[in-house]
């Protein structure tokens, strides 16, 4: 892909931005992989500054309950439904064309195009530097020609002001056009919102657990489980100590919050009696 001069920055063509609909206050894309990848490539070609997040139920509910997360998502350019329950919610709201855009699969498809079109990427996240090196090796093997311009596995604690400046300098100096961020939700959305103005790459892409999956550290759920909205059960069985609180807290609360939204929408559409 021929990129404009680094000093030239245009607005991305909004015709590429998929339609969105609110689910519990979060605008989710009514899209498929092809339309999201097309939008990502248009963003890069225009040298716009955009953020992309693949949202699970826990991210939607974090935004519902935490103002700082809601503010971060309000700054996110495009949020796609990573979890099948979010797709079902869109269907119930009348958006039957909505499909799941699974973060790990989306990352793989973008990497395929990046390798074909010589678009350099940067990897920010991972459990540690060893896991990140493994991820780099696996991506290079699966996507021949992929240019990994740089990578960094940050500590789990908040970064100091000096460390944030060093990270921004390293990413900007790398020449990357895409930064994949895999530090978990909602931490990665907060990080992208805070760092977006300081980073030169056109696209920041939050992909959650995709780093662990592509590195081979954690096994992905069988596709049929994802299609039936049960991937959370698979992940809970693999990492019970880390994930049980998340699912016990957010899954029931999502059902209740969305039921209220759906009931309110249907009540608003009901003809009034004269």
C-alpha positions in Angstrom: 0.0 0.0 0.0 1.3 3.4 -1.0 1.2 5.7 2.1 1.1 9.5 2.1 4.1 11.5 3.3 4.3 11.3 7.2 3.5 15.0 7.5 0.3 14.6 5.5 -2.7 13.6 7.5 -6.2 13.5 6.2 -9.6 12.5 7.6 -10.5 8.9 6.9 -13.3 8.5 4.3 -16.4 8.1 6.5 -18.1 6.0 3.9 -15.9 3.1 5.1 -17.1 3.5 8.7 -19.7 0.8 9.4 -23.1 1.6 10.8 -23.4 1.4 14.6 -26.1 0.7 17.2 -26.2 1.2 20.9 -26.1 -1.8 23.2 -26.3 -0.8 26.9 -24.9 2.6 26.0 -22.0 1.3 23.8 -22.1 1.9 20.0 -21.3 -1.5 18.4 -20.5 -1.9 14.7 -23.0 -3.6 12.5 -20.3 -5.1 10.3 -18.4 -8.2 9.2 -14.7 -8.9 8.9 -14.4 -7.5 5.3 -16.0 -4.2 6.1 -13.9 -3.7 9.3 -10.6 -4.6 7.5 -11.6 -2.2 4.6 -12.2 0.6 7.1 -8.8 -0.2 8.8 -6.9 0.0 5.5 -8.7 3.3 4.6 -7.7 4.7 8.0 -4.1 3.8 7.4 -4.1 5.1 3.8 -5.5 8.4 5.0 -3.1 8.7 7.9 -6.0 9.5 10.2 -5.7 8.7 13.9 -8.2 6.1 14.9 -8.8 3.4 17.5 -10.5 0.1 17.2 -11.7 -2.2 20.0 -13.1 -5.7 19.9 -15.6 -5.6 22.8 -16.7 -8.4 25.0 -19.6 -8.3 27.4 -17.3 -7.4 30.3 -16.1 -4.3 28.5 -19.7 -3.1 27.7 -20.6 -3.6 31.4 -17.4 -1.9 32.6 -18.4 1.2 30.6 -22.0 0.9 32.0 -20.6 1.1 35.5 -17.4 3.1 35.3 -17.4 6.6 33.9 -13.8 6.6 33.0 -14.3 3.5 30.8 -17.4 5.0 29.2 -15.3 8.1 28.5 -12.6 6.0 26.9 -15.1 4.2 24.7 -16.6 7.5 23.7 -13.2 8.3 22.2 -12.9 5.0 20.4 -13.5 5.3 16.7 -14.9 1.8 16.1 -16.1 -0.9 18.5 -16.9 -4.3 17.1 -18.9 -7.1 18.8 -16.3 -9.6 19.8 -18.8 -11.7 21.9 -21.7 -13.6 20.4 -24.1 -12.3 23.1 -23.5 -8.8 21.8 -24.4 -10.0 18.3 -27.6 -11.5 19.6 -28.4 -8.2 21.4 -28.0 -6.4 18.1 -30.3 -8.9 16.3 -33.0 -8.4 19.0 -32.7 -4.7 18.4 -33.5 -5.3 14.8 -30.0 -5.3 13.2 -30.2 -8.7 11.7 -27.1 -8.2 9.5 -24.8 -7.8 12.5 -22.1 -10.5 12.8 -19.4 -11.4 15.3 -16.0 -9.8 14.7 -13.8 -11.9 16.9 -10.7 -10.1 18.1 -8.1 -12.8 17.4 -9.6 -13.5 13.9 -9.7 -9.8 13.1 -6.0 -9.5 14.2 -5.1 -12.4 11.9 -6.9 -10.9 8.9 -5.4 -7.5 9.4 -1.9 -9.1 9.7 -2.5 -11.0 6.4 -3.3 -7.7 4.6 -0.4 -5.9 6.4 2.0 -8.6 5.2 0.7 -8.4 1.6 0.8 -4.6 1.5 4.0 -3.9 3.5 2.3 -2.2 6.4 4.5 -2.4 9.5 2.9 -3.3 12.8 3.8 -2.9 16.5 2.8 -5.2 19.3 2.1 -3.7 22.7 1.2 -6.1 25.5 1.6 -9.8 26.3 2.2 -11.5 29.6 6.0 -10.8 29.5 8.8 -10.4 27.1 9.2 -14.1 26.6 5.5 -14.5 25.6 5.9 -11.5 23.3 8.9 -13.0 21.5 6.9 -16.2 21.0 4.0 -14.1 19.6 6.4 -12.4 17.2 7.8 -15.7 16.0 4.3 -17.2 15.5 3.0 -14.2 13.6 6.1 -14.1 11.3 5.6 -17.9 10.6 1.9 -17.6 9.8 2.1 -14.3 7.9 5.2 -14.4 5.7 6.6 -11.0 4.9 4.9 -9.4 8.0 7.0 -6.4 9.2 7.0 -6.3 13.0 8.5 -2.9 13.5 8.7 -3.2 17.3 7.2 -4.7 20.4 6.9 -4.0 24.1 5.5 -5.9 27.1 4.6 -3.3 29.8 4.5 -4.0 33.5 1.2 -4.7 35.1 1.4 -1.6 37.3 0.5 1.8 35.9 3.3 3.5 33.9 5.0 6.6 35.2 5.0 9.8 33.2 8.5 9.1 32.1 7.7 5.5 31.1 4.7 6.7 29.0 7.0 9.2 27.2 9.5 6.4 26.5 6.8 4.1 25.1 5.4 6.8 22.9 8.9 7.6 21.6 9.7 4.0 20.9 6.4 3.4 19.0 6.7 6.6 17.0 10.3 5.9 16.1 9.4 2.3 14.9 7.6 3.5 11.8 4.7 1.2 12.5 1.3 2.0 11.0 -0.7 -0.3 13.2 -0.3 -0.8 16.9 -2.0 -4.0 18.3 -2.7 -3.6 22.0 -3.2 -6.7 24.1 -3.3 -5.7 27.8 -6.8 -6.8 28.6 -10.1 -4.9 28.8 -10.8 -2.2 29.8 -7.2 -1.5 30.5 -6.3 -1.4 26.8 -9.2 1.0 26.0 -8.1 3.4 28.8 -4.5 3.2 27.5 -5.5 3.9 23.9 -7.7 6.8 24.8 -4.8 8.3 27.0 -2.1 7.7 24.4 -3.9 8.3 21.1 -2.9 11.9 20.6 0.8 11.1 21.4 1.2 8.2 18.9 1.9 8.6 15.2 0.6 5.3 13.8 -2.8 5.8 12.2 -4.5 2.8 13.9 -4.5 1.5 17.4 -6.2 -1.8 17.7 -7.3 -3.4 21.0 -7.5 -7.1 20.6 -7.7 -8.4 24.2 -6.6 -12.0 24.6 -5.5 -12.4 21.0 -1.9 -12.2 22.0 -2.1 -15.3 24.2 -4.1 -17.2 21.6 -1.8 -16.4 18.6 1.3 -17.1 20.8 -0.2 -20.5 21.6 -0.1 -19.8 25.3 -3.9 -20.4 25.7 -6.0 -22.7 23.5 -8.9 -21.0 21.7 -12.4 -22.3 22.3 -13.8 -24.6 19.5 -15.8 -22.4 17.0 -19.1 -24.1 17.9 -18.8 -22.9 21.5 -18.3 -19.3 20.3 -21.2 -19.6 17.9 -23.4 -20.6 20.8 -22.2 -17.8 23.1 -20.3 -20.2 25.4 -16.7 -19.2 24.8 -16.8 -17.6 28.3 -17.3 -21.1 29.8 -14.3 -22.5 27.9 -12.1 -19.6 29.1 -13.4 -20.0 32.7 -12.5 -23.7 32.7 -9.0 -22.8 31.5 -8.4 -19.8 33.8 -10.9 -20.1 36.7 -9.0 -18.0 39.3 -8.4 -15.1 37.0 -11.8 -15.0 35.3 -14.5 -16.3 37.6 -15.2 -12.9 39.2 -15.5 -11.2 35.8 -18.1 -13.6 34.5 -20.0 -13.9 37.8 -20.3 -10.1 38.0 -20.8 -9.0 34.4 -22.8 -11.8 32.7 -26.0 -11.5 34.8 -25.7 -7.7 34.9 -25.6 -7.6 31.2 -28.7 -9.7 30.8 -30.6 -7.4 33.2 -29.3 -4.1 31.6 -30.0 -5.3 28.1 -33.5 -6.6 29.0 -34.3 -3.1 30.3 -33.0 -1.5 27.1 -35.0 -3.9 24.9 -38.2 -3.4 27.0 -37.8 0.3 26.7 -37.3 0.2 23.0 -40.4 -2.0 22.5 -42.5 0.2 24.7 -41.5 3.3 22.7 -42.6 1.6 19.5 -45.9 0.4 20.9 -48.8 2.5 19.5 -50.4 4.8 22.1 -54.0 4.4 22.9 -56.1 7.5 22.2 
